[in-house]
């Protein structure tokens, strides 16, 4: 792939997905009607988005295809390590993994949080997830373990440049 500035994507309300080619933003017309709450891709012909209604769509560089739907749940985050290793997380401690052919539930009995809101990984044995009540979890390839954050607000997303340099964010609203 070329310079990173040529491979920027953003997604949002009403199924909008846009691409920045280093010079300008263009609309990637999608059939998606609901709001998109997460996006991840490994290259221009391998983009995944997850919607507010627990649907995952894949963009192959030309066409959008719905590749997964779990109607009883809401997905909150999506992340991948490769074309054949994509994760989506959501309510009720849900973690699903895509292996390039099928989506399957990833064992998550140690994830003790009402919702898992964000996911990020650096290898298949080093994946992080964040959730409600300040929960941070690490997956070692076999088991999830909780990492104490010292914060009790709901974490909404995790991002980092390495497993020793992670950032989480939360949204605190005080409506009066």
N, C-alpha and C positions, 0 to 999 in steps of 0.2 A: 504494500500500500504506500501511497505517497504521503505528502505532508498531512498532519492531523487535521489541519483547517479545511481540508477537502472532504472530510468524512464526519461532519457534524449533522446530527439529526435531532429534531425536537418534535414532541407530540403533545396533544392536549384536548381541549373541548371539542365535542361533536365529531371525534374521529380524525381531527386534523393532524397531519404528519408533514413536516417540512424538512428539506435537506439543504445544507449549505455546502457549496462546491468550492469554496475559497474566495469567491467573488460575490455571489448573490444567493438568496434563499429561493427555493422553488417548492411548489406544492406537490407532494406525492399523492395524487388523488387516491383516496382509499374508500372502500365500500363500508367502512366502519362508521356507525352513526352515534354510538355512545362515547362518553369521555374516555380518553386513554390516560391511565395513571402510571404507566411505566413503559420504558423502551430500552432495549439492549440489542446490540448487533456485533457480529465479528467481522463483517465486511459489507460492502454495498449490496450484495445479493443474499444477505443473511441477517435480516432485521426482524426482531420479535417485539410486539407490543402487547400489553395486557390492559384490559378494559375494566371499568368499574363493575361490570356484571360478570366477572370471573371468566372472561373469554381471552384466549391468546391467539393472536394472528401472526402469520409469518409473511414477510415480503422477500421475494426471491430476485429482486432487481427489476421485475416486470409486473408481477401479479401478487395480490394479497390473498391468503388462504386462511380460513379459520382452522387452527390445528388442535385446539383444546378448549373445552368448556366444562365447567363444574358449576351448575346453576345453584346449588344449595349454599355456596360459599362466595365470599368476596376475596379477590386477590389484591394484595397491597404492594408487592414488589416483584421485580423480575431481574435476573442477572444470568449470565452465562460465562463459561470458561472456553467453550468451543462450539462449533456447529452441532456437535452431538452431546453437549452437556450444558443444558439450560435449566435454571431453577425458577420457580415462581412460589411466592409465599403469601399467606393471608390469615384470615380469621381462624379461630379455633386451633392454633398451633399448626396450621397446614403448611406443608412443604411438598411440592411436586417437582420431580426431575424428569427432563426429557433426554433420552439417550440417542437421539437421531432417528428413532423409529416410533417409540411409544412414550407416553407420559405415565409415570407411576408415583405413588405416594412414597416419600422418603421418610423412613422411620424418624419420628420426632417426639417420642414419649418424654424426653427430658426437657423439651421446650415448654416451660411453665410460664406462659404469658397468654392472656386472652387472645391477643392477635400478634402475629409476626408481620411487621410493616416494611422491612427492608432486608435485602440480602446482597452480599458481596463476597467474592472469593478470589483467592490467589492460586489455588491448586485444588484438586479433588480431595485433598486431605487438610485443607485450611480454608474453611468457609465461615463467614460471620453472618449472623442474623440479629436484628434488633426488633424490639417489640414494646408493648405497653408496660407501664410501671417501671421504666428505666432498665428493662431487661436487655442484656447483650449475651449472645451465645456464640460458641465456636464449635464447628464440626471438624473432627479429625479424620474423617473417612469412614468411621464406624459409629461413633457416638457424638451426641451434642452435649456440651457442658456449659453451665452458666458462668459468666464472668461478671463479677460485682462492679457496677458502675458508680454506685453512691448517689444516683439520681433516681427520682421516683415519678418523673413525668413520662409521658408516652414518647418514645423515640419513633420517628417517622421514616428515617432513611439512614443508610450507612454508606460511606465513601472513604476511599483511602488509596495511598500509593504503595503501601506494603502492609504486611500483617502487624508491623510495629508502629504504623502511622495511620490510624483510623480516625475518622470524624463521623459523628452522628449528629442529627439535628432533630429538634422537637419544635412543635408549634404550640405556643401558649396563647390562648385567646381569652380576653377578659371583656365580655360584652356586658354593657350596663344599660 
